[in-house]
Amino acid sequence: MGAEILEFHAVFSRKMFGPDASSSLEMAEIKLLVAAVKNIQNAQKHPVDKNNTSHFSDLKNIFEKSLAVNKSLPAGHIFTFKDLEAKKPKGYGIAASEFQEVIGKKLNKDLNQWDFLKEGDLN
């Protein structure tokens, strides 16, 4: 990440005699090293902002999850972690990432197994 020179020893075969032969690069490996360095240089010229996920919003809606109940629950039930399930897709109620805010809250209506949990279902 800033090196300007790579030093290595080259041999036609590691089976050759010499003190550095066993730790030297063979010709095919030198080709791989050069290709890898070029890949790194190319990547450095085209940085990617991995924190910007705005162009993945369609995928996020498909692969992120909503909260569902994993068993039938009666009205008045107080939620525990064991009652909840993360289920695809996102947007069918409370986001699965908000599960901690549901724990300890009371259910205000009956829910069937695998029903998505919505804000209006909680007291």
C-alpha positions, 0 to 999 in steps of 0.5 A: 500500500505504498511500496514502490519496489518489490524484491524477490528471488527468482528460480526456474525451479525450486528443486535447483541448488542454492540457499534461496531456491526453496523460498524463491518464486518460480516464473509462473508465480512471478506472472501471478505476482505482477497480475496481483500488483496490477489489480491492486493498482487498478483498485486504488485508482477506483475506490469504492465507498462501502458505506454508501449502499443507496444503489442497493435499495432494491436488493435491501428490500428483498434480502432484509427482513421484518419481524414475525412471531414464530408461534401463535400468541394471544392478546396480552402476551409480553414479548421475549426474544424466543417469540420472534423470528426474522422473515423476508421481505423487509417492509412487512411490519417492524424491521428485524433490526429493531427486535430489541425494542419489541422485547418486553412490550405487550401484544394487543391482539391475537397473532398466528404463527408467522404473522408479521409484527406491526407497530399497531400490534403493540401496547 
